[in-house]
């Protein structure tokens, strides 16, 4: 082999390290700027064809304001006196002096029971929502009478809660994830310098990925949300660390048989590039199937996460080798690997003191009993999936913990129509106004009906069975409805809270009635947006999951040059996913008492568990196939399990820990996803990849490679000299 010039050995690693440091230096500051290009508005995630999307687009043409409505609710311990009502009214009116609050604050409206007052407080769309809502709440609390409670709720209040919950992404989430990985790496390597090198690889990959994603979102090529941002952080850290673990294990092995660290580095990269690229490619392929989703929050996650995986692979295959070469054996201090080719040859790739050797012997003794028993246990766990409630949750339950907006919704429902401030928005032809009004008025779920009118001082005019009426003394002329391109906008105040099941049922009933009575009428608003979002998410889940399975199956067939082995691997992965979802459903319902789950939770759980879980099967089975060519399938299974056991287990623990870090954010969706993926990865690491797959493969024998030549036995080794495979890093 041609000897590499000494100057190149110095120049190439230096260039790689400087390039990655530059990328991290440029990308690092963007952690605090993600909010500039991200959005958590559900209407922006809906497909263009959704009714709620079409109504939302035209709302601005009927009103001069694009402000986000907040509802201020003040509740007394007893019936409010006239003096208290006046004081509250003055306090509400003074809110217009706050930065970010529109001048169009409505007059205070007392409840029929006299114990509460509500007012509509529009928040300017360009204001910092969380800060403005908090300021309005503080201002009211300081100026209302003693013995009253203040709540800011409605769309602005709920959105402010969500924004505050996502505020911990840049600091808390990242810190917890990196801290957890650092602790695990120190325990795995019992070293100080090596964990820093691996963690730097992950962090620099994240900086480069974030820089790329930020600008693509800025140019409106990609859509970014707080949810997508959190998943990107965790995915890049977990994947980059996993790939690094594989490379470090190869590097340690090569240092034991190669005295020259440059040669050891090159061989480590050469031995790692195929499984890392195959693994990353499989994850990317699975993620990109999300582009077929109708819901933009789903389709947007695909390319964003795929970009993250690309940089995770690049950093593990370029930056980490450069760092390892620069430090040499010192990176493992105080447990440096020695140059000991004779010891490696004597081990013959099967460390006798390894726990994985004992596991392999256990599998060898009772393969059929093991795979049947583990399959039965996993299938029993799958039964819990029937208890999974993944048909959507109220917007007020998206944030975990205390919530002024959620408490305000409860107070609002006790003293006013629950849907106050979040009406049903009905867009219809001017000629259908009377018909639409009659349908709304006759529905038991609607408390009141109005039509947008520029002639009315409040911007809308009430509609009764007698038609449009006016605010003012008897005889006041009825205002004319605002007409835009022959259409009018009618609002229906819901009796139930806008995010409740009762409100959703009402909107579905209205859509069905309008389809017959006033074809072409569109129903939008907060409730309709939630319905359309859930429907699109369920559609995506039904479409994407089978496609992911087909894509991964084809990739495995190409990689393993077999049909039967990939089919078995996919089946075991699906069973593992079913068990993870079944156990999660029981925990969500019985332990945490969650109100349900978003329809996207099973989809995202499937994408990450199957795409990432299959990685470990790829690591295992590619090595099993390599060993099978030399030693036969059954011996290859045992050797592959022994050799890869330590690395894959460490990788699984790291990935589970990073996804578990999502639970630090008080977002129901992310907490559920964190539990599902973390539990599923551990299940796959310690049960499926350790027992089920090796036992099943061992029991079937060489036929598992059907229809390749290896499956027919034509590649049985005869007098082949066995090279010492990579020992487990100890």
C-alpha positions in Angstrom: 0.0 0.0 0.0 1.4 3.5 -0.9 2.5 5.4 2.2 0.6 8.6 2.7 2.9 11.7 2.7 3.5 13.0 6.2 2.3 16.5 5.3 -1.1 15.1 4.2 -1.5 13.3 7.5 -1.2 16.7 9.2 -3.0 18.8 6.6 -6.2 16.7 6.0 -7.2 16.3 9.7 -6.4 19.9 10.3 -8.6 21.1 7.4 -11.5 18.9 8.5 -11.3 20.1 12.1 -11.0 23.8 11.1 -13.9 23.4 8.7 -16.2 21.8 11.3 -15.2 24.4 13.9 -16.0 27.1 11.4 -19.4 25.5 10.7 -20.1 25.3 14.5 -19.0 28.9 15.0 -21.4 30.2 12.3 -24.3 27.8 13.2 -24.1 28.1 17.0 -25.7 31.5 17.3 -28.7 30.3 15.3 -29.9 28.3 18.3 -31.4 31.5 19.7 -32.9 32.6 16.3 -35.1 29.7 15.4 -38.3 31.5 16.5 -37.7 34.0 13.7 -38.4 31.3 11.1 -40.7 28.9 12.9 -44.4 28.8 13.5 -46.8 26.9 15.8 -50.0 28.1 14.1 -52.0 25.0 13.2 -53.7 26.7 10.2 -50.3 27.0 8.5 -49.8 23.2 8.6 -53.1 22.3 6.9 -53.3 21.4 3.2 -54.4 24.2 0.9 -57.6 22.3 0.1 -58.8 22.2 3.8 -61.9 24.2 4.5 -60.3 25.8 7.5 -57.3 26.9 5.4 -59.5 28.5 2.8 -61.6 30.4 5.4 -58.4 31.6 7.2 -57.0 33.0 4.0 -60.1 35.2 3.4 -60.6 36.4 7.0 -58.3 39.4 6.6 -60.5 40.7 3.7 -63.5 40.9 6.0 -61.8 42.7 8.9 -59.1 45.3 9.0 -57.2 43.5 11.8 -55.2 40.3 11.8 -54.8 40.4 15.5 -55.0 37.2 17.6 -58.0 37.2 19.9 -57.4 36.8 23.6 -60.3 36.6 26.1 -59.9 38.2 29.5 -62.1 36.5 32.1 -62.6 38.0 35.6 -64.5 35.8 38.1 -65.7 36.9 41.5 -66.0 34.9 44.6 -69.5 36.2 44.8 -71.9 38.1 42.6 -70.1 41.2 41.4 -71.4 44.6 42.6 -71.9 47.6 40.3 -68.8 49.2 41.6 -66.7 46.1 40.9 -68.1 45.8 37.4 -67.1 49.4 36.8 -63.6 48.9 38.2 -63.1 45.8 36.1 -64.4 47.6 33.0 -61.9 50.4 33.5 -59.1 47.9 34.0 -60.0 46.2 30.7 -60.1 49.5 28.8 -56.7 50.4 30.1 -55.1 47.3 28.5 -54.9 49.3 25.2 -52.0 51.1 26.7 -49.9 48.0 26.8 -47.4 47.3 23.9 -48.8 44.7 21.6 -52.4 45.1 22.6 -54.7 46.4 19.8 -56.9 49.5 20.4 -60.0 47.4 19.6 -60.4 45.9 23.1 -64.1 45.2 23.5 -66.2 46.5 26.3 -66.5 44.3 29.4 -69.5 41.9 29.2 -71.0 40.6 32.4 -72.3 37.0 32.6 -76.0 36.2 33.2 -75.2 34.9 36.7 -73.4 38.2 37.5 -70.3 36.4 38.8 -68.0 37.0 35.9 -67.0 39.4 33.2 -65.4 38.7 29.8 -63.7 41.0 27.3 -62.0 40.4 24.0 -58.5 41.6 23.9 -56.9 41.4 20.4 -53.1 40.9 20.4 -51.2 42.4 17.5 -49.9 39.7 15.2 -46.4 41.2 15.2 -46.2 41.3 19.0 -44.3 38.9 21.2 -47.3 36.7 22.1 -46.1 35.2 25.4 -44.8 38.5 26.8 -47.9 40.5 25.8 -50.3 37.9 27.3 -48.3 37.8 30.5 -48.3 41.6 30.7 -52.0 41.8 30.1 -52.6 39.2 32.9 -50.3 41.1 35.3 -51.9 44.4 34.5 -55.4 43.1 35.1 -54.5 41.3 38.4 -53.1 44.6 39.7 -56.2 46.7 38.9 -59.2 44.4 39.5 -61.0 44.3 42.9 -60.0 42.1 45.7 -61.8 38.8 45.7 -61.7 38.2 42.0 -59.6 35.9 39.8 -58.1 36.9 36.4 -57.5 34.6 33.4 -56.3 35.3 29.9 -57.5 32.5 27.6 -58.8 32.0 24.1 -56.6 31.4 21.0 -54.0 34.0 22.1 -53.8 32.6 25.7 -53.5 29.0 24.5 -50.9 29.9 21.9 -48.9 31.8 24.5 -48.8 28.7 26.7 -47.5 26.7 23.8 -44.8 29.2 23.0 -43.7 29.4 26.6 -43.5 25.6 26.8 -41.3 25.5 23.6 -39.0 28.2 25.1 -36.9 25.6 26.8 -35.8 24.0 23.5 -32.5 25.9 23.0 -31.4 25.7 26.6 -33.1 23.1 28.8 -33.6 20.4 26.1 -30.2 20.7 24.6 -28.5 20.8 28.0 -30.3 17.7 29.3 -29.7 15.7 26.1 -26.0 16.5 26.0 -25.6 15.9 29.7 -27.2 12.5 29.5 -25.1 11.5 26.6 -21.9 12.7 28.3 -22.7 10.6 31.4 -23.4 7.5 29.4 -20.2 7.9 27.3 -18.1 8.3 30.5 -19.6 5.1 31.9 -19.1 3.3 28.6 -15.5 4.4 27.8 -14.3 5.1 31.4 -12.3 7.9 29.8 -12.5 11.7 29.9 -11.1 12.9 26.5 -13.0 10.4 24.3 -16.5 11.4 25.5 -15.7 15.0 24.8 -14.5 14.1 21.2 -17.7 12.1 20.6 -20.0 14.8 22.1 -18.2 17.5 20.0 -18.9 15.4 16.9 -22.7 15.4 17.7 -22.8 19.1 18.7 -21.0 20.3 15.6 -23.3 18.2 13.4 -26.3 19.8 15.1 -24.8 23.3 14.5 -24.2 22.7 10.8 -27.7 21.1 10.4 -29.4 24.0 12.2 -27.6 26.5 10.1 -28.8 24.8 6.9 -32.3 24.3 8.1 -32.6 27.9 9.4 -31.8 29.4 6.0 -34.0 26.9 4.1 -36.8 27.9 6.4 -35.9 31.6 5.9 -36.2 31.1 2.2 -39.6 29.3 2.7 -38.3 26.1 1.2 -38.9 24.2 4.4 -41.4 24.7 7.2 -40.1 24.7 10.8 -42.1 24.4 14.0 -41.1 24.1 17.7 -42.0 20.4 17.5 -39.8 19.8 14.5 -37.0 21.8 16.1 -37.1 19.7 19.3 -37.0 16.4 17.3 -34.2 17.7 15.1 -32.0 18.4 18.1 -32.6 15.0 19.7 -32.3 13.0 16.4 -29.0 14.6 15.4 -27.4 14.1 18.9 -28.6 10.5 19.1 -27.7 9.5 15.6 -24.3 11.2 15.5 -23.4 9.6 18.8 -24.5 6.1 17.6 -22.4 6.4 14.5 -19.5 7.6 16.6 -19.7 4.6 18.9 -19.4 2.3 15.9 -16.4 4.2 14.5 -14.7 4.3 17.9 -15.1 0.6 18.4 -13.4 0.0 15.0 -10.7 2.4 15.8 -9.9 0.7 19.1 -9.8 -2.6 17.3 -7.4 -1.3 14.6 -5.1 0.2 17.2 -4.6 -3.3 18.6 -3.4 -4.7 15.3 -1.8 -1.5 13.7 1.0 0.4 15.4 0.6 3.3 13.1 -2.4 5.5 14.1 -2.9 6.9 10.5 -3.3 3.3 9.2 -5.7 2.5 12.1 -7.8 5.6 11.4 -8.1 4.8 7.7 -9.1 1.2 8.3 -11.6 2.2 11.0 -13.3 4.6 8.6 -13.2 1.9 5.8 -14.8 -0.6 8.2 -17.4 1.8 9.5 -18.5 3.6 6.3 -20.8 0.9 5.0 -22.9 0.2 8.1 -23.1 4.0 8.9 -24.1 4.9 5.4 -26.6 2.0 5.2 -28.0 2.9 8.6 -28.3 6.6 7.8 -29.6 6.0 4.3 -32.4 3.8 5.8 -33.4 6.5 8.3 -33.3 9.2 5.6 -35.5 7.0 3.3 -38.0 6.5 6.1 -38.0 10.2 6.9 -38.5 11.3 3.4 -41.6 9.3 3.0 -43.2 11.9 5.3 -43.1 14.2 2.2 -46.2 12.4 1.0 -48.1 13.7 4.0 -51.0 16.2 3.6 -50.2 17.9 7.0 -47.3 20.3 6.5 -46.1 19.7 10.0 -45.5 16.1 9.1 -44.2 16.7 5.6 -41.9 19.4 6.9 -40.3 17.1 9.5 -39.1 14.7 6.8 -36.5 16.9 5.0 -35.5 18.7 8.2 -34.7 15.5 10.0 -33.1 14.0 6.9 -30.7 17.0 6.8 -29.9 16.3 10.4 -29.0 12.7 9.7 -26.8 13.7 6.7 -24.7 16.0 8.9 -24.7 13.3 11.7 -23.1 10.8 9.2 -20.7 13.4 7.8 -19.4 14.5 11.2 -19.0 10.8 12.3 -17.0 10.0 9.2 -14.9 13.2 8.9 -14.6 15.2 12.1 -14.4 12.3 14.5 -11.7 10.4 12.5 -9.7 13.6 12.4 -10.0 14.1 16.1 -9.2 10.4 16.8 -6.1 10.6 14.6 -4.9 13.9 16.3 -5.1 12.4 19.7 -4.1 8.8 18.8 -4.1 6.3 21.7 -4.2 9.1 24.2 -7.9 9.7 23.4 -8.7 6.5 25.4 -6.7 7.6 28.5 -6.5 6.2 31.1 -7.4 2.9 29.3 -5.2 3.1 26.2 -5.4 0.2 23.8 -2.0 -1.4 23.2 -0.5 -2.8 20.1 -1.1 -6.5 20.7 -1.7 -8.4 17.4 -0.8 -11.7 19.0 -3.5 -11.3 21.7 -6.1 -10.4 19.1 -5.2 -13.4 17.0 -5.6 -15.6 20.0 -9.0 -14.2 20.8 -10.1 -15.0 17.2 -12.9 -12.4 17.5 -14.6 -14.2 20.3 -13.7 -12.6 23.7 -14.2 -15.4 26.2 -14.8 -13.0 29.1 -17.5 -11.0 27.4 -21.1 -11.0 28.6 -22.1 -11.3 25.0 -20.3 -14.6 24.7 -22.5 -15.9 27.4 -25.6 -14.5 25.6 -24.5 -16.2 22.4 -24.1 -19.5 24.1 -27.6 -19.1 25.7 -29.0 -18.5 22.2 -27.1 -21.5 20.9 -28.6 -23.9 23.4 -32.3 -23.1 23.0 -32.8 -21.0 19.9 -36.4 -22.1 19.1 -37.6 -21.8 22.7 -36.1 -18.3 22.9 -37.6 -16.9 19.7 -41.0 -18.4 20.3 -41.1 -17.2 24.0 -40.0 -13.7 23.1 -42.5 -13.5 20.3 -45.3 -14.5 22.5 -44.4 -12.0 25.2 -44.1 -9.2 22.6 -47.5 -10.1 21.0 -49.1 -10.0 24.5 -47.7 -6.5 24.8 -49.2 -5.6 21.5 -52.7 -6.2 22.9 -52.5 -2.9 24.8 -52.5 -1.0 21.5 -56.3 -1.4 21.5 -56.4 1.0 24.4 -54.5 3.7 22.5 -56.6 6.9 22.2 -54.9 8.7 19.3 -57.7 10.7 17.8 -56.7 14.1 19.0 -56.6 16.1 22.3 -58.1 19.5 23.2 -55.8 22.5 22.6 -56.1 23.3 26.3 -54.4 20.0 27.1 -51.4 20.3 24.8 -49.4 21.9 27.6 -48.7 19.9 30.7 -48.7 21.4 34.2 -50.4 24.6 35.3 -52.0 26.7 32.7 -53.8 30.0 33.1 -55.4 29.6 29.7 -56.7 26.2 30.5 -58.1 27.4 33.8 -59.6 30.3 32.0 -61.4 28.0 29.5 -63.0 26.2 32.5 -64.1 29.5 34.1 -65.4 30.7 30.7 -67.5 27.6 30.3 -69.1 28.0 33.7 -70.3 31.5 33.2 -70.5 32.1 29.4 -71.0 30.0 26.3 -67.8 27.9 26.2 -67.0 28.9 22.6 -66.9 32.6 23.3 -64.0 34.2 21.4 -63.4 31.2 19.2 -66.6 31.2 17.0 -67.4 29.0 14.0 -66.5 31.0 10.9 -68.8 30.3 8.0 -68.0 31.6 4.5 -70.9 31.5 2.1 -72.5 33.2 -0.9 -74.4 36.3 -0.1 -77.5 34.7 -1.6 -77.2 31.8 1.0 -77.0 34.1 4.0 -80.5 33.4 5.3 -80.2 29.7 4.7 -76.9 29.5 6.6 -78.2 31.6 9.4 -81.3 29.4 9.8 -79.0 26.3 9.9 -76.9 27.8 12.6 -79.8 29.1 14.7 -81.5 25.7 14.6 -78.4 23.9 15.9 -78.4 23.2 19.6 -74.6 23.6 19.7 -74.8 27.2 18.7 -75.4 29.9 21.3 -75.6 32.9 19.0 -75.1 34.0 15.4 -73.7 37.2 13.8 -72.4 38.4 10.5 -69.4 40.5 9.8 -70.4 44.1 9.1 -68.3 47.2 8.6 -71.3 49.3 9.4 -71.6 47.9 12.9 -69.5 49.6 15.7 -68.4 46.2 16.9 -67.5 44.9 13.5 -70.4 42.4 13.4 -74.2 42.4 13.6 -76.3 39.8 15.5 -78.7 37.6 13.5 -81.9 36.3 15.0 -84.9 34.5 13.6 -86.1 37.9 12.5 -82.9 38.6 10.5 -80.0 41.0 11.0 -80.5 43.3 14.0 -78.7 46.4 15.1 -77.0 47.5 18.3 -78.9 50.5 19.7 -82.4 51.7 20.5 -85.5 50.4 18.6 -85.7 51.7 15.1 -82.0 51.7 14.5 -81.4 50.5 10.9 -79.9 47.1 10.6 -76.3 47.2 9.3 -75.5 45.7 6.0 -73.2 42.6 5.9 -69.7 43.0 4.5 -69.6 41.4 1.1 -66.3 40.3 -0.5 -66.4 38.8 -4.0 -70.1 37.9 -3.5 -69.4 36.2 -0.1 -70.3 36.9 3.5 -68.7 35.8 6.7 -71.1 34.4 9.4 -70.0 33.6 13.0 -71.6 31.1 15.3 -70.7 31.1 19.0 -70.4 27.6 20.3 -72.1 26.5 23.5 -69.2 24.1 24.3 -65.5 25.0 24.5 -64.0 25.3 21.0 -61.5 22.5 21.7 -64.1 20.1 23.1 -65.5 16.9 21.5 -69.0 18.5 21.7 -67.8 21.5 19.6 -66.2 19.2 17.1 -69.5 17.2 16.8 -71.3 20.5 16.2 -69.0 21.6 13.4 -69.3 18.2 11.7 -73.1 18.4 11.9 -73.0 21.9 10.4 -70.7 20.8 7.5 -73.1 17.9 6.7 -76.1 20.3 6.8 -74.5 22.9 4.6 -73.5 20.3 2.1 -77.2 19.8 1.4 -78.7 23.2 2.2 -76.0 25.5 1.0 -73.4 23.7 -1.2 -70.0 25.5 -1.4 -70.3 26.9 2.1 -67.0 26.6 4.0 -66.7 26.2 7.8 -63.5 27.4 9.5 -62.4 28.6 12.9 -60.5 27.1 15.8 -62.6 24.0 16.0 -62.7 23.4 12.3 -58.9 23.8 12.2 -58.5 21.1 14.9 -60.9 18.8 13.0 -59.1 19.2 9.7 -55.7 18.8 11.3 -56.8 15.5 13.0 -58.4 14.2 9.8 -55.2 15.0 7.8 -53.0 13.4 10.4 -55.1 10.2 10.4 -54.9 10.1 6.6 -51.1 10.6 6.7 -50.7 7.9 9.3 -52.7 5.4 7.2 -50.8 6.2 4.1 -47.2 6.6 5.3 -46.8 3.6 7.6 -47.2 0.9 4.8 -44.9 2.9 2.5 -42.1 3.1 5.1 -42.3 -0.7 5.6 -42.0 -1.3 1.8 -39.1 1.2 1.5 -37.1 -0.3 4.4 -37.8 -3.8 3.2 -36.4 -3.0 -0.2 -33.3 -1.4 1.3 -32.7 -4.5 3.5 -33.1 -6.8 0.5 -30.4 -4.9 -1.4 -28.1 -4.7 1.6 -28.4 -8.4 2.7 -28.9 -9.8 -0.8 -31.8 -11.9 0.5 -35.6 -11.9 0.7 -36.3 -14.0 3.7 -34.0 -12.3 6.2 -35.3 -8.8 5.4 -38.9 -10.0 5.7 -38.2 -11.5 9.1 -36.3 -8.4 10.3 -39.2 -6.1 9.3 -41.7 -8.4 11.0 -39.8 -8.4 14.2 -39.4 -4.7 14.1 -43.2 -4.2 13.5 -43.9 -6.6 16.5 -41.5 -4.6 18.6 -43.3 -1.3 17.6 -46.6 -2.8 18.4 -45.4 -3.8 21.9 -44.0 -0.4 22.5 -47.3 1.2 21.5 -49.3 -1.2 23.5 -47.3 -0.7 26.7 -47.3 3.0 26.1 -51.1 3.1 25.8 -51.4 1.3 29.1 -49.0 3.7 30.8 -50.6 6.8 29.3 -54.1 5.7 30.4 -53.3 4.0 33.7 -50.3 5.8 35.1 -50.3 9.3 33.7 -54.1 9.6 32.9 -53.5 11.5 29.7 -56.5 12.9 27.9 -55.5 11.1 24.7 -52.9 11.5 22.0 -52.4 13.4 18.8 -53.0 11.2 15.7 -49.4 12.0 14.7 -48.0 10.3 17.8 -48.3 6.7 16.4 -46.9 7.9 13.0 -43.9 9.7 14.5 -43.3 6.8 16.9 -43.4 4.4 14.0 -41.1 6.4 11.8 -38.4 6.7 14.5 -38.8 3.2 16.0 -38.8 1.4 12.7 -36.2 3.5 10.9 -33.9 3.7 13.9 -34.7 0.3 15.3 -33.8 -1.3 12.0 -30.4 0.3 12.3 -29.4 -2.1 15.0 -30.6 -5.0 12.9 -28.5 -3.7 10.1 -25.4 -3.4 12.3 -26.0 -7.0 13.6 -27.0 -8.7 10.4 -24.4 -7.2 8.1 -21.8 -8.6 10.5 -23.6 -11.9 10.7 -23.6 -12.1 7.0 -19.9 -11.3 6.9 -19.1 -14.0 9.4 -21.5 -16.5 7.8 -19.6 -16.4 4.6 -16.5 -17.5 6.5 -17.9 -19.7 9.2 -21.4 -20.8 8.2 -24.7 -19.2 9.2 -25.1 -20.6 12.7 -21.5 -19.8 13.7 -21.9 -16.5 12.0 -24.9 -15.6 14.1 -23.0 -16.3 17.4 -19.9 -14.4 16.3 -21.9 -11.5 15.0 -23.9 -11.3 18.2 -20.7 -11.4 20.3 -18.8 -8.9 18.3 -21.6 -6.2 17.9 -23.3 -6.7 21.3 -21.4 -4.0 23.3 -21.5 -1.3 20.6 -25.1 -1.8 19.7 -26.2 -1.9 23.3 -24.3 1.3 24.1 -25.8 3.0 21.0 -29.3 1.9 22.0 -28.9 3.3 25.5 -27.6 6.6 24.1 -30.5 6.9 21.7 -33.1 6.1 24.3 -31.6 8.7 26.7 -31.6 11.4 24.0 -35.2 10.8 23.1 -36.2 10.7 26.8 -34.8 14.2 27.1 -37.8 15.4 25.1 -39.8 14.8 28.3 -38.3 17.9 29.9 -40.5 20.1 27.7 -44.0 20.3 29.1 -45.6 19.4 25.7 -48.0 16.4 25.8 -47.0 15.3 22.2 -43.3 15.4 22.9 -43.6 13.6 26.3 -45.6 10.8 24.7 -43.1 10.5 21.8 -40.2 10.5 24.3 -41.7 7.6 26.2 -42.6 5.6 23.1 -39.3 5.9 21.4 -37.1 5.5 24.5 -39.0 2.4 25.6 -39.2 1.0 22.1 -35.4 1.5 21.5 -34.6 -0.2 24.8 -37.0 -3.1 23.9 -35.4 -3.5 20.5 -31.9 -3.3 22.0 -32.2 -5.8 24.8 -34.9 -8.2 23.5 -35.4 -8.1 19.8 -31.8 -7.6 18.6 -30.2 -9.6 21.5 -32.6 -12.6 21.7 -35.3 -12.7 19.1 -33.4 -12.0 15.9 -30.3 -14.1 16.7 -32.4 -17.0 18.0 -34.7 -17.0 14.9 -31.8 -16.7 12.5 -29.9 -19.4 14.2 -32.9 -21.7 14.2 -33.5 -21.2 10.5 -29.9 -21.6 9.6 -28.5 -20.9 6.1 -32.0 -20.8 4.5 -32.4 -17.4 6.1 -30.3 -16.0 3.2 -32.7 -17.4 0.5 -32.6 -17.0 -2.4 -28.9 -15.9 -2.5 -26.1 -18.4 -3.0 -25.3 -18.2 0.7 -28.8 -19.5 1.4 -28.3 -22.5 -0.9 -25.1 -23.5 0.9 -22.8 -22.9 -2.1 -20.8 -20.4 -0.1 -20.1 -22.8 2.8 -16.5 -22.2 3.9 -14.0 -25.0 3.1 -10.6 -24.5 4.6 -11.0 -20.7 4.8 -8.6 -19.1 7.1 -10.6 -17.0 9.6 -9.5 -13.4 10.1 -9.9 -12.1 13.7 -13.0 -10.0 13.7 -13.4 -6.9 15.8 -13.6 -7.7 19.5 -16.0 -6.0 21.7 -14.7 -2.8 23.2 -14.1 -3.4 26.8 
